[in-house]
Amino acid sequence: MSTEKESIYREIGIRKSVLDFGNQIEAGLKERFRAIDETAEYNQLKVIRAMQENRVSEACFQYASGYGYDDLGRDTLEKVYASVFHTEDALVRPQITCGTHALSLALAANLRPGDELLSPVGKPYDTLEEVIGIRPSNGSLAEYGITYSQVDLLPDGSFDYDNIKKAIHDKTKLITIQRSKGYQTRPSFSVSQIGELISFVKRIKPDVIVMVDNCYGEFVETIEPSDLGADLVVGSLIKNPGGGLAPIGGYIAGRKDLIENCSYRLTSPGLGKEVGASLGIMQSFYQGLFLAPTVTASALKGAIFAANIYEKLQFPVIPDGQEDRHDIIQAVTFGKPEGVIAFCKGIQAAAPVDSYVTPEPWAMPGYDSDVIMAAGAFVQGSSIELSADGPIKPPYAVYFQGGLTWPHAKLGILMSLEYLVRDGIVTL
Ligand SMILES: *Cc1c(COP(=O)(O)O)cnc(C)c1O
């Protein structure tokens, strides 16, 4: 068996020294991986119980078109999400096109002219800058007279409680907390850290709405921000909760009245959740959610494996090889463009789809430098599938995430190392 495994690794392009190095790192991660499997086991049971409680049946997978009144699959799925996140209600639909759309919807639905939105955790994810109007944009919240204020994190990455307290006043209607660092250098927050922040702001203003941008965080821990007081949790189905199978979609789970507002904004006042046919894709939403706990576990193992590989080779990694994980993103700094390029070429070469394509840096709209991206995904743009990207500018860091299965995540990282060895950037 082990020689068969070695020979298929060789056929696929991994030299023996790279495989041996990887196996040696993997052998040191048994305890970490066991803990991740424990979390996945718990979350798997949580999802199954939610499906059982809400009587998911084959009828839920049927095609529904037109207005979509009484769409059983859609209505039941929303109940399942509410059960998983322990919330009163949820909105989970293919009509929510992505994570940014879900976040924009939740904000626009629950803020009114004259209200203020506060981010107590620094700058939000890039795409939200235009939603909020931090960067002037047509249709932003700012255009509707909704103001924004922000309290940056302290230099050590912790919450600036003094200034958060000062920033909350009678116009503060909604507080947004981003769980994952996204592509910033700050730490990602644990659910319990988020819970502390929620308790703090609710003590100051009990009726303030707290929304958590949960992207990349779902199923990484056994609890979600909605278990510790978040009124709304929001995310994308082409990340963790879609389990790699959902081809589109976003979710918002939370308090009933707030979800109702979201439904009026998504469809129309008066119509709300009643319309919006699920168009035959419900099976992928259910099955994706069913797989999401183990898929997230695979992605986490990949991130930890990579951190330990590249840390051992003296490259700066964030988070480091030992740290607890609060999301699935891993950053590795190579310090020169050739490292970023070789890494991305390796990830691409290990993909099940488009493995023969060679990624090249290019000038992507919205970025101030060339960017190289590697993705051989079944669902275009899906970042729960193994993918990597790196801006070609100092410090020449690559960000990568995903991996629907642990063996694929392992292969991708070994292949990235293989390319770095081939290009003479790493010597084993
Ligand atoms: C990905 C992401 C988003 C936006 O989701 P899209 O599906 O890309 O629109 C928002 N916030 C965070 C933290 C994310 O990681």
The ligand as a MOL file (V3000), in Angstrom:
LIG
                    3D

  0  0  0     0  0            999 V3000
M  V30 BEGIN CTAB
M  V30 COUNTS 15 15 0 0 0
M  V30 BEGIN ATOM
M  V30 1 C -15.6280 36.1930 1.2590 0
M  V30 2 C -15.9750 37.1650 2.3030 0
M  V30 3 C -16.9740 38.1140 2.1070 0
M  V30 4 C -17.7050 38.2780 0.8030 0
M  V30 5 O -18.2280 37.1220 0.2660 0
M  V30 6 P -18.3710 36.9640 -1.3150 0
M  V30 7 O -19.1240 35.6930 -1.4610 0
M  V30 8 O -16.9860 36.9260 -1.8790 0
M  V30 9 O -19.1300 38.1420 -1.8150 0
M  V30 10 C -17.2550 38.9710 3.1550 0
M  V30 11 N -16.5770 38.9060 4.3130 0
M  V30 12 C -15.6030 38.0100 4.5350 0
M  V30 13 C -14.8880 37.9870 5.8540 0
M  V30 14 C -15.2740 37.1140 3.5360 0
M  V30 15 O -14.3090 36.2150 3.7600 0
M  V30 END ATOM
M  V30 BEGIN BOND
M  V30 1 1 1 2
M  V30 2 1 2 3
M  V30 3 2 2 14
M  V30 4 1 3 4
M  V30 5 2 3 10
M  V30 6 1 4 5
M  V30 7 1 5 6
M  V30 8 2 6 7
M  V30 9 1 6 8
M  V30 10 1 6 9
M  V30 11 1 10 11
M  V30 12 2 11 12
M  V30 13 1 12 13
M  V30 14 1 12 14
M  V30 15 1 14 15
M  V30 END BOND
M  V30 END CTAB
M  END
